[in-house]
Structure formats: structure tokens, C-alpha cells
């Protein structure tokens, strides 16, 4: 059990049970749950700024550097971590033999999402549903038949991508299986690490996760280990009606439930979110950039300096039905039309151009009827 790692969340009951059943295993805890608990006691952006880099750092020196920044903000952080979160949560503290550098419980969360649709089933039906899903997962052993080579192809692609753009590094060979890799950091500081090819380790501690030569990659990323992971066989079973019947000597009756005032509701499938995960419009209000008040935006109609943007409705005006009159800018020579000053009203008879009358517009029967009534009502010109 020395190469077994168990990562738990903030449940203290699981922590005590894991320590009792697996005392020799490496006990880790989810860093996301740690930060959720830390936000309740220590507030400020400086904690999130330096705690996450401290958890992701592979080197102990880098981890101590970021933790010193946190300790400078509050000296009570370290005693609180030792009392409430004394398990492993930083990569620099993880074992080299365990090829998993996760600092959260995403694997467990994906498992919960995987069986979410079957959680409402009874125990025997839930176990059977998980067995069927696992059978489909183990069907990946058919992929291993087409795999060739020693190392998995995905690992080789990652190795090739990581080996590009390394011209700024300086390599100095020492022993046959050792070398120094140097780089100038920010044009003033020289950083150097030592690579041990025979031991497959490096002082940067990233060798196990992202090695740079295929023949020196750990066997955990090999095709052989992939085949061994899916080599297990889950036996097929019949349905429940064909199971052997056991004589218990008594008839087991269903439990008698207490009568409830309300009817039974649908079982809850979606998990209850914590206070740190609840987001949305129900828990926050938008802030206006103009007046600084909550509940509206600057372009909203509720903005007091703008008011409503709706157009006010004007009074309806009756339009005169008839032929559209043509307008002329200036009278032509020989025409009988006269140009009047702008301040005097212009009769309708003088607006019509006698030389070039406007073409008759096609009207609907209703408009023709109205036009004839207007023409009869108008006085005749003598």
C-alpha cells in the first residue's frame, strides 16, 4: 500500500476511515475544498494569488516562496492549515512513485456525473447499472490490439510538443548518464537543474510528468501498462428472476413508513451546491457605471439621467386623398406659372406644372370612391 494515494474532500468522517483502513497509503486532500474553507476565515485576493501557485509548484523552494507571501499577509494561516488541513495538498509534497499530480478531486466528480442518472435506483439495480457501465469502459481493451511500440502515442505527441522551442537552454554533460541544463531567467539570474538518465529523475521534479526522451520514459506510460489496466474481466450475469432463491425462514416485509402530510416528491438528482458555488442573477446585482447604483445598467431605461427611451406617440393627422402634386424649383420660360415669395401661402392650382403634369397614380376602388366625393364637393372653376 506504499504506492497507493487516497484523495478526499472536506469530510472528516472519510478522513478518519481512510486512515484506519489504509494506514500506509499517501493521504491527500482536495485543494479546492481547502480554498473554500479558507475563504471563510481569511479574506483577500492575496491568498488566492499565492496559494494556488504554492499548490501547483513542483519544487519545494518555489512552494516555500509562495507560502512566505501568504504568511506575510497573515501569520495565522500556517497554524490554521496545520490544525484543519494537515493532509498533503501541494505537488512538492507528493511521492515520486505515484504518477498522479492532481491537486483536486476531479476524478471523483466525473464518477459522480457518470452515475448521476442511476442514483435514484435501488441498491441492487444501481450495482447492476454500474456493472454494465464498467463493462463498456473495459471494452477499451480492443484498442490495445492496434497499439504498436513501447510508449503510448498520446504520450509521444506530448513529448514532441514539449521538446520544441528549447534553443534557449544550455546543456552541459558530466557523467555518461548525467547532464546540467541551464537557462538565463530575466537576463540576470541563471537557473540550473541536473538530469539523471539512469534514475529517470530531474531536480525540477517534472521528469515523471513530462519526460523528454522516449527510451527514458517511465513504464507507467507504456503500452504494456495500458493493456494491463484493461485486462480485468467482469463476469456476465443473468437477470434477477434467474438468481437462486435462498430460504430465509421468514418473509421480509417492506418497511412501514410514517404517514406524511405532503405527497412524495420526485427524487433529487442534482446535488445541492455549496455557498461558494452558487452563482447567477439571483445572487448578484448588476452595478451601473453612470450613477453607481445596483439593479440597472447605464443603457437601461431605469437610468435616472436618461429616462425612458420609448418614443412618445403623436396625434394622428388625416391625409388628403387625391393625386400627388408635382413640385417645381423654378418656372420655365413661356410657362404661365408665377413664383411667389416664401412668406405668402401658395394656392394648390399654382403648384401644378402645366407643361409636365404628373402621371396618374393607380388607386384602389375605395380611394377612387373617396376621390370622386371630394371632386363633387369642391366648387367648379368658371
N, C-alpha and C positions, 0 to 999 in steps of 0.2 A: 504493500500500500504506500510505499515511499514515493511512487511516481503518480499518485492519484491526487487530483486537485478538486476540491468541492467549493463552489462559489455560492453564497447565499445572499439574501437581501436583508432587510432590516428586522426580520422576525427573530426574536430572541429564543423562541421555542425551537426553531430549526437549528440555531447555533449550538444549543446545549445538546440536542440529539445527535448532530453530526460529530461533535467532539467525543461523544460516548461510543458511537458505533464505529467511527473511523478515526481513532486517535493518532495514527501515524500519517494520515493524509495532510496535504497542504490546504489550510483553511483560508479562503479568500472571501471577500465581500464586495458587493456591487458599489462602485464609486458613485453612481448616480443617486442611489438611495442615501449614501453618505452626505452628498451635497444638499439633498433635500432636507435632511435633518440639520445640517449646518446652517442653512439659511434661516432657520427658526431662531437660532441663538446668536449668529454673527451676521450682521447686515452690512452690505457694501460691495461695490464692484471689484474691489481689490482681491477678495477671496476667490471669486470665480476666475479672475485674471491669472492667478498664480497657482491655484490648487489643481486645475486641470493639467497644465504643463508638468507639475510635480508628479502627477499620477502617470502621465504618458512617458516620462523620461526613462531611458534605459540605464543611464549612468547614475551611480549614487551621488557623485559630485553635483550633477545637474539637479537631482532631486533635492539635495540639501540647499542649493542656491535658491530655488523657488520657495522652499519652505521657510528660509530665512526672511524672505519678503513678506510672507504671511505672518510670521512671528513678530516682525517689526510693526505690523498693523495692530496686532493684539497678542499679548503674551499668554492669554488664556486658551488659545487654540490648541496647543500641544497637550496640555493636561486634559482637555475635553476629548481629544481624539484618543488618548491612551485609556480613558475611562469608558467611553461609549463605543469606540470603533478601534478595537485593538487587534483586529484581523488584518491580513495582507490586502492592500488596495492599490499599491504602487508597483509598476513594472520592474523597477530596480530591485524590489524585494522578492520577485518571483524566482522559482527554481529554474535552472538551465535545462533540466531533463524533461520538463513538461512543455510541450510545443504548443502552447496556447497563451497568448498575451492579452486576452480580453480583460478589460477593467470594469465591464458591466455584465449584466445577465441577459444579453440579447438572445442567447441560445434558449434559455428557459422561456422568454417571452414569445419567441417564434413557435415553441412547442405548445404553449397555451393557445396561440392563434390557430395552430394546426388542428387542434381537437375542439375548437370553440363550438362547432356545430353539433358535437356529440355530447356535450357536457350535461344536457338535460336527460340523457338516457339512464336507465337503471344500471346497477353496478355490472351485472353480467353482460348487458348489451353494450355498455361503454368499453369493457375489456375486449369484447369481440370486435368493436369498431376500431379500436386502437391496433388490434392484431391485424386486421385487414389493411389498414394504412401502412403498418410496418412492413407487411408483405410487399406492397407496391414499392416501398422505399428500398427494400433489399433486392428488388428486381434490377438494380443498377449493376449487379454482378455481371450482367450480359455486356455492359460497356467495357468491362475489363478484358474481355476476349479480344477486342480490337486494339488494345493499348500495346504499344511497342516501345522498346527502350528501357532504360533504368529509372528515369525520373519522369514524373507526370508532365504532360505537355503544357498545362497551365503554369506550372512552376518554372518551366524553361522559358516561357514567354515573359514572365515577370523578371526572371534573371536577365534576359536580354534587354528589357526596358531599363532595368536598374544599372546596367553596365554602360549605358550611353551617357555622353556628356561628362566624362571623368578626366578630361585632359588637364584640369587644374590640379590634379593630385600628383604628388611626388612619391615614388615607391623606391625604397632603399632595402636591398636584400641583405640579410645577415646570414643565418644558418640556412641550410637547404630547405627547411620547412618553416622558416620564419621570415617576416618582412615588416618594414616600417612604412606606414602610409601617412604622409604629412600634407597639410593644407594651410594656407595663409588665410586667417579669418579677419575680415575687415581691415586688410592691408597693414596690420600691425601685430597680430597675435598668431603664433604658429601652434597649430593643434596636430598632435601625432598619436597614432594608435598602432598597436602591434598585432599582426595576424599570425596565428599558429595553425598551419595547414594540417599537421598530423593530428592535432586535437580538435580541429574544426571549430575553433573559437576565435574571438577577436575581443580586444579590450573595449570596443564600442558597444558590445553586447547585442548587436543587431545581426550577427552571423547566423544565429539559429533561425531568425525570421526571414532574412533576405540574403542568402549567401550569393557569392558572385562567381562560382565555378561549379559546373555540374558534377564533376567527379568528387568534389568535396562537400556536396550537399548531404545533409543528414538523411538517413534512411527512412525517417518518418514521412518524407515527401516522395517516396519511391512508388513504383507501380506495384511492387510486391506487397507493401503495406496497404495499398488501396484494395487489392484483391482480398487480403486477409480481413479487412474491415467489413466486407460484404460476403464473407464466406459462410456465415452462420445460416442455419436453416430453421425456419419456424414450421412445425408440423401442421398440416391441414386437418381440420376437424369438421364433423357433421353439424347439422343444426341441433337446436335444443331438444326437439322432440325425440331424437335418436340417442340421447345420452342415457347411460344406465341409471335406473331408478334405485335409490337406496332406501331401505326400510328404517325409518327413524323411530318407529314405535308410537308416534303421535302425529296428529295433523296440525301443522303450523298455520295459524290463522293470521290474517293481516292485522296490523295494529289498529286499535280503535282511536281515532282522532277526536279531539275535543271539538264540539260544535263552535263554529265561528260565526260572527255576525255578518261578516262580509264574505262574498263568494271567492273561490280560489282564483287567483290571477295567473297570468302567463308567467312561466319561469323566466327569470332574468338571465340573459345570455351575455350581455355586455357588462364588463366588470365596472365596478364603482371607481371612478377616478379620484385621486387624491387632491388635496387643495393646491398642490404645486402644478398639477396637470390641467386644471380647469381653465380653459381659455375660451374666448368668444365674446360676442357683443353683450351677453348677459352679465358678464363680469367686468367689463370696462366700458368707458365712455370716450368718445372722440373729443378732442380739445380743439377749439377754434384758434387759428393763427392770428386772427384780427383782434378780437376782444379778449381772448384768453379764457373764455367760459367753456364749461363742459356741456355736451349734449347736442352740438351742431358744428358744422364746418363753415369756413369762410364763404364758400359759394352757395350756402343753403339759404332758403327763403327766411329762415329764422334769425339770420344775422341782422342785428338791430341797425347797423349802418347802411344796409342795402334795402331791407324790407322785402316785400313780395315782388317777384319778377313777372307776375301774371299781367297781361295786357288788359286794360280797362275797356269794357265794351261801350262803344259809342252808339248814338241814336241812329235808327235806321232812316235812310233817305230814299224817297221814291224817285225812280229813274223815269225819264220821259221816253215813251215808246215811239219810235219813228226812224226815219233814215238818218244815218250818221252824216253830219255835215263836214265837208272838207274845208280845211283852213289854208289860207294863202298868206305868205310872208309879205309880198309886195304886189300891187296890181300891175298887170301887163299893159303895154301900150295899146290903145284902142278899146280897152275894156271900159264898161260903164261903172265899175265898182270904184268907190271912193274910200280913202284911208282916213279914219277918224283919230283924234287924239286918244291917248291911253286912258285919260281920266273920264271920258264920256262912254256911256253904255253903247254897245254895238247891237243893232237890230239883227234878228235872225235872217232877214231877207238879204242883208248885205254880206253875210258870211259866205254864202253860196257862190262858187265860181261859175259864171255863166258860160265861159268858154269850154271848161273841162268839168262837167258835173261828175260827181262820184257815182260809181256803178251801184245799181240797186242791190241791196243785200237780201239774200234769201231769208224769208221769215216763216215761222211756223203758222199753222192755221189760227192758233189763238192770238198770236201777235198781229196777224193780218186783220182779225176782227177788231182788236183794240185800236189799230191804226185807222181803220175806216170810221170808227166812232169819233176819234179825235179830229179827223178831217171834216166830218159833218158838223161837229160842234164849233169849229173855227170859222170866223167871218170870211166871206168870199171877197176877193180883191176885185175892185171895179176898175 
